[in-house]
Amino acid sequence: MSDEKPIETMSFEEAIREFEQVVTALDRGDVALEESIELYKRGAKLKAHCEAKLKQAEEQVEQITLDAGGQPTGTTPAEGL
């Protein structure tokens, strides 16, 4: 994980993949203490990024409008977006 991409530029899929790698490395327990601390910090940031991406996606889905037949017809503006 020396080639760390800035978390804020990651897609959900990229962030969750790296988060899984961080968890695996920490679970193995073969990482030095200082590196473990850095991995934990990055993992926390990745988790927060994934949660924000999921919340954003949920808000978008909630805004989809359907016609009488149940077909999507567009979106309604979300509050505060």
C-alpha positions as CSV (number, residue, x, y, z in Angstrom):
1,M,0.0,0.0,0.0
2,S,2.9,2.3,-0.6
3,D,1.3,3.6,-3.8
4,E,-1.5,5.3,-1.8
5,K,-4.1,7.0,-4.0
6,P,-5.8,9.9,-2.3
7,I,-9.0,8.5,-0.7
8,E,-11.2,11.4,-1.8
9,T,-10.6,10.5,-5.4
10,M,-11.5,6.9,-5.0
11,S,-14.6,5.2,-6.2
12,F,-16.6,3.2,-3.7
13,E,-15.3,0.0,-5.2
14,E,-11.6,1.1,-5.0
15,A,-12.0,2.2,-1.4
16,I,-13.8,-0.9,-0.3
17,R,-11.1,-3.1,-2.0
18,E,-8.3,-1.2,-0.2
19,F,-10.3,-1.3,3.1
20,E,-10.5,-5.1,2.8
21,Q,-6.7,-5.2,2.2
22,V,-6.1,-3.1,5.3
23,V,-8.4,-5.3,7.4
24,T,-6.6,-8.4,6.1
25,A,-3.2,-7.0,6.9
26,L,-4.2,-6.0,10.4
27,D,-5.9,-9.4,11.0
28,R,-2.8,-11.3,10.0
29,G,-0.9,-9.5,12.8
30,D,2.4,-9.6,11.0
31,V,2.7,-5.8,10.6
32,A,5.0,-3.7,12.8
33,L,3.2,-1.6,15.5
34,E,3.9,1.8,13.7
35,E,2.7,0.4,10.4
36,S,-0.4,-1.0,12.1
37,I,-1.3,2.4,13.5
38,E,-0.9,4.0,10.0
39,L,-3.0,1.2,8.5
40,Y,-5.7,1.6,11.1
41,K,-5.8,5.4,10.4
42,R,-6.1,4.8,6.7
43,G,-8.7,2.1,7.2
44,A,-10.8,4.5,9.3
45,K,-10.6,7.1,6.5
46,L,-11.5,4.5,3.9
47,K,-14.5,3.4,6.0
48,A,-15.7,6.9,6.4
49,H,-15.3,7.5,2.6
50,C,-17.3,4.3,1.8
51,E,-20.1,5.3,4.2
52,A,-20.3,8.7,2.6
53,K,-20.5,7.2,-0.9
54,L,-23.2,4.8,0.2
55,K,-25.2,7.6,1.9
56,Q,-24.9,9.7,-1.3
57,A,-26.1,6.7,-3.4
58,E,-29.1,6.1,-1.0
59,E,-30.1,9.7,-1.3
60,Q,-30.0,9.5,-5.1
61,V,-32.2,6.4,-5.1
62,E,-34.7,8.0,-2.7
63,Q,-35.1,10.9,-5.2
64,I,-36.0,8.7,-8.2
65,T,-39.6,9.3,-9.2
66,L,-41.8,6.7,-10.7
67,D,-44.8,6.9,-13.0
68,A,-48.1,5.1,-12.5
69,G,-46.6,2.0,-14.1
70,G,-43.6,2.0,-11.8
71,Q,-41.2,3.2,-14.4
72,P,-38.5,5.7,-13.5
73,T,-39.4,9.1,-14.9
74,G,-36.7,11.3,-13.4
75,T,-35.5,12.6,-10.1
76,T,-36.8,15.2,-7.7
77,P,-34.3,17.6,-6.2
78,A,-32.8,16.4,-2.9
79,E,-32.8,18.7,0.1
80,G,-29.5,20.5,0.5
81,L,-27.8,19.1,-2.6
